[in-house]
Amino acid sequence: MTFIDFRVPQLPFLEGYGTLQATLREQIYVKSTSTFLWLAFVLAELELIESYYVLDELRETPSELVPFYHRMVEQIDMLQRKDPEFCRDVLATMMLAYRPLHLLELGALSNLPEQISKSRDHMTRLVHRCGSFLTIRDSTVYFVHRSAKDFLLEENTSQGIFRSGTGEVHHSIFSRSLRLMRSALRRDVYCLKAPGITIDQAKQPNLDPLAAVRYSCLYWVDHLRECQTREDLILRTLRILNWSTNSSVEGVVIIRKLEILQLDERPELSAFIHDAGRFAVSNRSMIEQMPLQAYCSALVFAPEKSIVREAFKNCIPLWIQTKPRVETYWNAMLL
């Protein structure tokens, strides 16, 4: 039994229509000169078509993959009200993201109304309106195939999605990421309470407060690099300790990416990032195992002249009344 023979009887509106199923199978065989991906797309679309329209729909469907993609773009443009704009925003975010996105991440990073972006159900329906370019598995959104992303990235197609250029979208994702982190990240976000609790002992809540912000914690600096923005916004809004305790595994890599940006014109910001890099390298192993130690041991044992220690000295718990004598500056090996 071929894939076509297996899938056609499963089309929901063709149950009990034996003759129509046979005709449809025959016409699909004749038309399916393209890839298996084309076949999967067509059968997925036919699942939504009433039995009396199914042959017309197949007849109008292009027999090659690229024309099929063009048709999907045209169908998006014909959606009602603001749905075409919303779909373009979703596709633009997915095209520039560095990994597949959770539905709530995608909503938070796209230029969508809150009633859509904060609802899994609304986001699911919106993703489904983006033709067959995207698919959802376990609440995570993927491109259905590399060829779909490549098609959208082509100059002629991308002009309709990146109306102001890719740099503008990168800047939007970067800015939204900073706002998300500033809003969502806080000290002890998982309510561990005791500084000695290890990451293995921590339980992720059913309603994960980091669900919408996890991507931003790890990739905001990559979008900053692509949009070539040099903003004091980084220094003013980034809560470096809250951020580092929520992304400690990648924290050192992210800070290193920041260090290689050309920030010479902002010496205060450059010095802060450089000090944060030494802070992260020195305490990485401990923070990865016990995140709340970022506020305790990591700060207490930081050098007296550490910029991070000075900036966040008020985060040191009040019960630590006697502080140890520490070095004045970072060890040269951490430079």
Summary of the structure (lengths in Angstrom):
residues: 335
radius of gyration: 25.6
end to end distance: 64.7
largest distance: 86.9
contacts: 969
relative contact order: 0.07
helix: 62%
strand: 3%
